[in-house]
Amino acid sequence: MKIPFRKFHLLTILKEFSNNSLPLDIFLRNYFKNHKSIGSKDRKSICEDLYKLVRWNGLIDFLCKKKPVTWEERLEILENFDFKKHLDNEKIPDNIRVSFPKDYFEKIKKAYSLKKAIDFCLTSNEVAPTTIRANPLKISRDELFDILNKKYDIKKCKKSPYGIIFNKKINFFVSEEFKKGFFEIQDEGSQIVADLIDPRPKDHVLDFCSGSGGKTLAIAHKMKKTGQIYLHDIRDYILLEAKKRFKRAGIENFQIKTTKNLKKLNEKMDWIILDVPCSGSGTLRRNTDLKWRFNINDLESLKATQREIFDKAFAYLKNDGKIVYITCSIFPEENEEQIEYFIKKYNLKVEEKFFSFPIENSHDGFFACVLKSKKLIIL
């Protein structure tokens, strides 16, 4: 019997991905690139089924009667699958009902509560909202909203003054508004965190783990095209993407800094942004497969990396400067416990803090803390 076109590719993707170390979104991009016969509607359908299966793999496996479970059996269950029917079934372990690895679920429950853990897992299994941030250097949110509202189903973010949520996914990269630099794609939580960074005109800002510059793109307008933004990352390819984004956004007061030429910035920075590598536990809606791949024991290694990054970056902070520590994690070990450590080690003062769990139809989970330096001046 011939397998339907979409099901054939879905099964192929599942079998190949299960033996692959790439993140799901990158694997999919490569697969579709190599299979041009799959049209846009087929891709959409395949992706919807695939992501739903990955999100609910734990519960679906439990419901499969035959062991070992095959991908074919999982797809059969998926056809009529509704997780809500099983949420109150006490015969199913709590972590399986919400389709999460047991050690991951237990860690959240221990840090917060059973209810919080269940709510977090259910929200993390949802489809992430699609959110953009207006670029105040070129357009106000209200102006951008009026333009986009004629073409798309959108609404304004409630907490970020720059954010707009799309109720349906679109291909942003072909839109004229994107090409003109009127907006960037950025989660509302990330926008809220970025807004805690408040440089004045003529300030010097170092984005030490800049990636492609998401946070500094969001705060550049506050500097009124004065001062200087320095972007640093150990990945050269991602700094090339940052250059493109800054050019499109109309930002010229920035420099790329390699590790070799960072020394010139010693004790000169008014602000340092540390968006450090973390577990990504607050953004699982966007990284569906991460919960199955992440090893809880890796938290200790991540903590060490976060402290090492902070130690290196702190040398560039001037007296009375501010350093902003950011994660997209909900784990206290990566957040509050790290702040306590930094305060004691560097004699810092907490200026502002932000923390959130991922919220339905709203922002992801983030932690941020603005710390002010009180470096000792030796006369």
LUMTORLO-542398 format. One line per field, with one value per residue (C-alpha): residue number from 1; chain; x, y, z. Coordinates in nm, 3 decimals. Each point is the difference from the previous one (the first is absolute). Example, Ala and Ser with C-alpha at 12.3 -4.5 7.8 and 13.67 -1.06 7.14 Angstrom:
REM LUMTORLO-542398
n <- (1,2)
chain <- (A,A)
X <- (1.230,0.137)
Y <- (-0.450,0.344)
Z <- (0.780,-0.066)
***
This chain:
REM LUMTORLO-542398
n <- (1,2,3,4,5,6,7,8,9,10,11,12,13,14,15,16,17,18,19,20,21,22,23,24,25,26,27,28,29,30,31,32,33,34,35,36,37,38,39,40,41,42,43,44,45,46,47,48,49,50,51,52,53,54,55,56,57,58,59,60,61,62,63,64,65,66,67,68,69,70,71,72,73,74,75,76,77,78,79,80,81,82,83,84,85,86,87,88,89,90,91,92,93,94,95,96,97,98,99,100,101,102,103,104,105,106,107,108,109,110,111,112,113,114,115,116,117,118,119,120,121,122,123,124,125,126,127,128,129,130,131,132,133,134,135,136,137,138,139,140,141,142,143,144,145,146,147,148,149,150,151,152,153,154,155,156,157,158,159,160,161,162,163,164,165,166,167,168,169,170,171,172,173,174,175,176,177,178,179,180,181,182,183,184,185,186,187,188,189,190,191,192,193,194,195,196,197,198,199,200,201,202,203,204,205,206,207,208,209,210,211,212,213,214,215,216,217,218,219,220,221,222,223,224,225,226,227,228,229,230,231,232,233,234,235,236,237,238,239,240,241,242,243,244,245,246,247,248,249,250,251,252,253,254,255,256,257,258,259,260,261,262,263,264,265,266,267,268,269,270,271,272,273,274,275,276,277,278,279,280,281,282,283,284,285,286,287,288,289,290,291,292,293,294,295,296,297,298,299,300,301,302,303,304,305,306,307,308,309,310,311,312,313,314,315,316,317,318,319,320,321,322,323,324,325,326,327,328,329,330,331,332,333,334,335,336,337,338,339,340,341,342,343,344,345,346,347,348,349,350,351,352,353,354,355,356,357,358,359,360,361,362,363,364,365,366,367,368,369,370,371,372,373,374,375,376,377,378,379)
chain <- (A,A,A,A,A,A,A,A,A,A,A,A,A,A,A,A,A,A,A,A,A,A,A,A,A,A,A,A,A,A,A,A,A,A,A,A,A,A,A,A,A,A,A,A,A,A,A,A,A,A,A,A,A,A,A,A,A,A,A,A,A,A,A,A,A,A,A,A,A,A,A,A,A,A,A,A,A,A,A,A,A,A,A,A,A,A,A,A,A,A,A,A,A,A,A,A,A,A,A,A,A,A,A,A,A,A,A,A,A,A,A,A,A,A,A,A,A,A,A,A,A,A,A,A,A,A,A,A,A,A,A,A,A,A,A,A,A,A,A,A,A,A,A,A,A,A,A,A,A,A,A,A,A,A,A,A,A,A,A,A,A,A,A,A,A,A,A,A,A,A,A,A,A,A,A,A,A,A,A,A,A,A,A,A,A,A,A,A,A,A,A,A,A,A,A,A,A,A,A,A,A,A,A,A,A,A,A,A,A,A,A,A,A,A,A,A,A,A,A,A,A,A,A,A,A,A,A,A,A,A,A,A,A,A,A,A,A,A,A,A,A,A,A,A,A,A,A,A,A,A,A,A,A,A,A,A,A,A,A,A,A,A,A,A,A,A,A,A,A,A,A,A,A,A,A,A,A,A,A,A,A,A,A,A,A,A,A,A,A,A,A,A,A,A,A,A,A,A,A,A,A,A,A,A,A,A,A,A,A,A,A,A,A,A,A,A,A,A,A,A,A,A,A,A,A,A,A,A,A,A,A,A,A,A,A,A,A,A,A,A,A,A,A,A,A,A,A,A,A,A,A,A,A,A,A,A,A,A,A,A,A,A,A,A,A,A,A,A,A,A,A,A,A,A,A,A,A,A,A)
X <- (0.000,0.140,0.065,-0.155,0.251,-0.009,0.009,0.293,0.208,-0.112,0.113,0.327,0.067,-0.079,0.224,0.292,-0.033,0.002,0.354,0.116,0.153,-0.122,-0.274,-0.338,-0.045,0.341,-0.055,-0.337,0.146,0.263,-0.254,-0.238,0.296,0.093,-0.360,-0.127,-0.306,-0.160,-0.221,-0.085,-0.334,0.161,0.284,-0.249,-0.198,0.313,0.143,-0.322,-0.021,0.371,0.016,-0.317,0.147,0.331,-0.178,-0.224,0.236,0.007,-0.376,-0.044,0.260,-0.187,-0.324,0.159,-0.087,0.278,0.361,0.246,-0.190,0.036,-0.044,-0.288,-0.186,0.070,-0.153,-0.311,-0.048,0.067,-0.292,-0.261,0.224,-0.134,0.225,-0.287,-0.174,0.288,0.085,-0.218,0.094,0.184,0.108,0.243,0.308,-0.003,0.298,-0.142,-0.338,0.177,0.252,0.327,0.307,-0.033,0.321,-0.087,-0.353,0.120,0.256,-0.265,-0.236,0.273,0.091,-0.361,-0.301,-0.193,-0.257,0.271,0.178,-0.318,-0.090,0.354,0.008,-0.341,0.093,0.334,-0.188,-0.197,0.086,0.210,-0.151,0.156,0.113,0.184,0.151,-0.043,0.325,-0.046,0.291,-0.221,-0.363,-0.227,-0.191,-0.333,0.109,0.128,-0.315,-0.220,0.200,0.009,-0.360,-0.119,0.176,0.014,-0.189,0.198,-0.026,0.220,0.203,-0.132,0.332,0.253,-0.065,0.172,-0.153,-0.257,-0.130,-0.103,-0.293,0.114,0.352,0.130,0.326,0.135,0.315,-0.179,-0.204,0.094,-0.028,0.262,0.234,-0.026,0.105,-0.332,0.001,0.191,-0.135,0.031,-0.200,-0.185,0.194,0.327,-0.130,-0.091,0.345,0.172,-0.197,0.170,0.320,-0.018,0.310,0.016,0.120,0.383,0.020,0.217,-0.176,0.166,-0.221,0.241,-0.195,-0.170,-0.108,-0.159,-0.064,-0.360,0.024,0.213,-0.223,-0.283,0.175,0.201,-0.270,0.054,0.353,-0.124,0.266,0.279,0.241,0.106,-0.129,0.260,-0.102,0.201,-0.061,0.226,-0.196,0.116,-0.287,-0.263,0.176,-0.036,-0.376,0.013,0.164,-0.283,-0.266,0.161,0.032,-0.365,-0.107,0.191,0.246,0.350,0.151,0.122,0.323,0.081,0.260,0.203,0.156,0.339,-0.110,-0.230,0.278,-0.028,-0.342,0.125,-0.199,-0.161,-0.351,-0.306,-0.209,0.085,-0.263,0.047,-0.261,0.177,-0.028,-0.260,-0.234,-0.259,-0.272,-0.209,-0.014,-0.093,-0.299,0.251,0.240,-0.246,0.257,0.228,-0.180,0.075,0.364,0.098,0.181,-0.088,0.349,0.136,-0.126,0.319,0.211,-0.224,0.031,0.378,-0.011,-0.231,0.237,0.301,-0.169,-0.094,0.358,0.139,-0.257,0.023,0.349,-0.154,-0.244,0.082,-0.052,-0.375,-0.074,-0.284,0.014,-0.317,-0.010,-0.261,-0.120,-0.299,-0.014,-0.242,0.251,0.111,0.352,0.047,-0.177,-0.040,0.279,0.242,-0.093,0.072,0.342,0.082,-0.112,0.229,0.297,-0.013,-0.169,-0.296,-0.336,-0.327,-0.176,-0.284,-0.116,-0.242,-0.118,-0.282,-0.125,-0.116,-0.357,-0.273,-0.028,0.260,0.369,0.257,0.176,0.285,0.217,0.193,0.176,0.163,0.303,0.189,0.372,0.153,0.364,0.248,0.213,0.351,0.161)
Y <- (0.000,0.338,0.244,0.348,0.269,0.202,-0.307,-0.143,0.313,0.034,-0.356,0.056,0.319,-0.169,-0.299,0.208,0.264,-0.262,-0.090,0.360,0.250,0.316,0.214,-0.075,0.333,-0.021,-0.365,0.089,0.293,-0.229,-0.273,0.232,0.155,-0.345,-0.094,0.280,-0.204,0.073,0.306,0.268,-0.155,-0.342,0.151,0.175,-0.320,-0.210,0.255,0.025,-0.379,-0.032,0.266,-0.129,-0.349,0.120,0.209,-0.285,-0.291,-0.105,-0.037,-0.147,-0.269,-0.084,-0.043,-0.231,-0.360,-0.182,0.017,0.097,0.297,0.078,0.334,-0.151,-0.078,0.349,0.153,-0.217,0.132,0.355,-0.008,0.020,0.127,0.244,0.044,0.155,-0.337,-0.135,0.294,-0.126,-0.367,-0.070,-0.342,0.184,0.150,0.381,0.057,-0.228,0.174,0.325,-0.181,0.096,-0.201,-0.106,0.162,0.329,-0.001,-0.090,0.281,0.260,-0.145,0.014,0.360,0.123,-0.231,-0.280,0.245,0.234,-0.294,-0.120,0.353,0.056,-0.327,0.053,0.353,-0.124,-0.252,0.275,0.166,0.309,0.338,0.184,0.342,0.293,0.319,0.335,0.188,0.349,0.133,-0.031,-0.031,0.000,-0.309,0.173,0.096,-0.351,-0.155,0.211,-0.116,-0.369,-0.012,0.053,-0.321,-0.234,-0.123,0.170,0.150,0.219,-0.154,0.089,0.034,0.114,0.348,-0.109,-0.345,-0.132,-0.360,-0.177,-0.237,-0.194,-0.080,0.186,0.018,0.325,0.004,0.083,0.288,0.355,0.118,-0.253,0.086,0.368,-0.080,0.100,-0.303,-0.301,-0.336,-0.012,-0.167,0.239,-0.132,0.076,0.350,0.056,-0.116,0.223,0.299,-0.038,0.106,0.379,0.166,0.377,0.180,-0.018,-0.312,-0.297,-0.339,-0.341,-0.290,-0.272,-0.308,0.192,-0.277,0.185,0.304,-0.045,0.192,0.290,0.039,0.054,0.274,0.186,0.267,0.111,0.116,0.254,-0.115,0.102,-0.196,-0.345,-0.356,-0.278,-0.348,-0.300,-0.370,-0.303,-0.097,0.202,-0.112,0.137,0.338,0.022,-0.040,0.275,0.237,-0.060,0.059,0.324,0.133,-0.080,0.167,0.319,-0.031,0.133,0.057,-0.356,-0.197,-0.371,-0.098,-0.320,-0.143,0.140,0.364,0.001,0.107,0.359,0.010,-0.086,0.191,0.227,-0.144,0.175,-0.312,-0.364,-0.243,-0.367,-0.212,-0.317,-0.358,-0.182,-0.300,0.179,-0.133,0.316,-0.031,-0.365,0.101,0.116,-0.292,-0.289,-0.280,0.158,-0.149,-0.351,0.083,0.206,-0.179,0.148,-0.090,0.251,0.284,-0.006,0.042,0.285,0.174,-0.015,0.143,0.284,0.093,-0.015,0.234,0.242,-0.001,0.086,0.269,0.176,0.129,0.233,0.169,0.350,0.111,0.052,-0.177,-0.250,-0.363,-0.183,-0.377,-0.174,-0.357,-0.161,-0.249,-0.064,-0.196,0.182,-0.143,0.207,0.309,0.109,-0.225,0.141,0.357,-0.075,-0.132,0.305,0.246,-0.157,-0.036,0.346,0.222,0.075,0.163,-0.122,0.279,-0.189,-0.359,-0.175,-0.361,-0.176,-0.344,-0.043,0.126,-0.129,0.214,0.235,0.013,-0.273,-0.063,0.242,0.117,0.327,0.194,0.344,0.019,0.321,-0.004,0.144,-0.057,0.114,0.296,-0.025,0.345)
Z <- (0.000,-0.104,0.286,-0.050,-0.103,0.325,0.223,-0.194,0.055,0.361,0.075,-0.183,0.198,0.332,-0.068,-0.127,0.273,0.278,-0.109,-0.040,0.241,-0.176,0.160,-0.155,-0.179,-0.170,-0.093,-0.157,-0.192,-0.150,-0.079,-0.186,-0.183,-0.127,-0.090,-0.222,-0.102,0.338,-0.052,0.256,0.103,0.041,0.205,0.226,0.061,0.057,0.244,0.199,0.045,0.068,0.270,0.164,0.012,0.144,0.266,0.109,-0.066,0.367,0.032,-0.349,0.074,0.321,-0.197,-0.258,0.086,-0.182,0.120,-0.128,-0.141,-0.371,-0.178,-0.195,0.324,0.135,-0.311,0.040,0.354,-0.120,-0.248,0.279,0.279,0.261,0.306,0.201,0.023,0.209,0.230,0.286,-0.034,0.325,-0.127,-0.228,0.176,0.024,-0.227,-0.271,0.006,-0.091,-0.224,0.173,0.102,0.364,0.127,-0.175,0.146,0.351,-0.003,-0.084,0.262,0.266,-0.084,-0.007,0.054,-0.167,-0.139,-0.132,-0.161,-0.175,-0.117,-0.128,-0.192,-0.159,-0.108,-0.133,-0.216,-0.175,-0.329,0.071,-0.092,-0.294,0.119,-0.154,0.144,-0.173,-0.066,0.156,-0.207,-0.308,0.108,0.308,0.102,-0.069,-0.352,-0.070,0.143,-0.229,-0.305,0.094,0.123,-0.359,-0.108,0.299,0.308,0.279,0.348,0.220,0.281,0.344,0.181,-0.258,-0.147,-0.324,-0.054,-0.249,-0.004,-0.321,0.044,-0.308,-0.114,-0.304,-0.193,0.146,-0.206,-0.326,0.142,-0.099,0.361,0.108,-0.289,0.095,0.359,0.155,0.231,0.131,0.113,0.380,0.278,0.231,0.302,-0.174,-0.076,0.367,0.110,-0.258,0.127,0.340,-0.177,0.007,-0.145,-0.035,-0.311,-0.029,0.218,-0.093,-0.003,-0.034,-0.109,0.111,-0.121,-0.277,-0.236,-0.291,0.221,0.109,0.328,-0.129,-0.307,0.247,0.202,-0.267,-0.042,0.361,-0.088,-0.261,-0.250,0.241,0.218,-0.111,0.003,-0.001,-0.115,0.110,-0.053,-0.043,-0.316,-0.300,-0.223,0.235,0.016,-0.378,0.048,0.265,-0.251,-0.247,0.264,0.126,-0.354,-0.076,0.327,-0.082,0.291,-0.072,0.347,0.048,-0.027,-0.020,0.260,-0.007,0.317,-0.105,-0.015,0.302,0.241,-0.121,0.166,0.352,0.266,-0.263,-0.038,0.141,-0.072,-0.056,-0.127,0.087,-0.176,0.109,-0.130,0.208,0.012,-0.215,0.231,-0.041,-0.380,-0.050,-0.214,-0.261,0.048,0.019,0.001,0.262,0.301,-0.133,-0.077,0.305,0.281,0.340,0.121,-0.253,0.220,0.207,-0.312,-0.118,0.336,-0.026,-0.353,0.111,0.284,-0.229,-0.248,0.278,0.130,-0.344,-0.074,0.335,-0.082,-0.261,0.240,0.122,0.358,0.058,-0.329,-0.036,-0.105,-0.107,0.051,-0.219,-0.054,-0.168,0.287,0.285,0.212,0.321,-0.039,-0.315,0.132,0.363,0.127,-0.255,0.095,0.367,-0.102,-0.215,0.271,0.258,-0.234,-0.159,0.261,-0.228,0.062,-0.156,-0.190,-0.173,-0.048,-0.234,-0.004,-0.179,-0.087,-0.360,-0.029,-0.232,-0.316,0.147,0.083,0.070,0.331,0.077,0.287,0.011,0.270,-0.028,0.230,0.079,0.053,0.316,-0.093,0.259,-0.109,0.142,0.049)
***
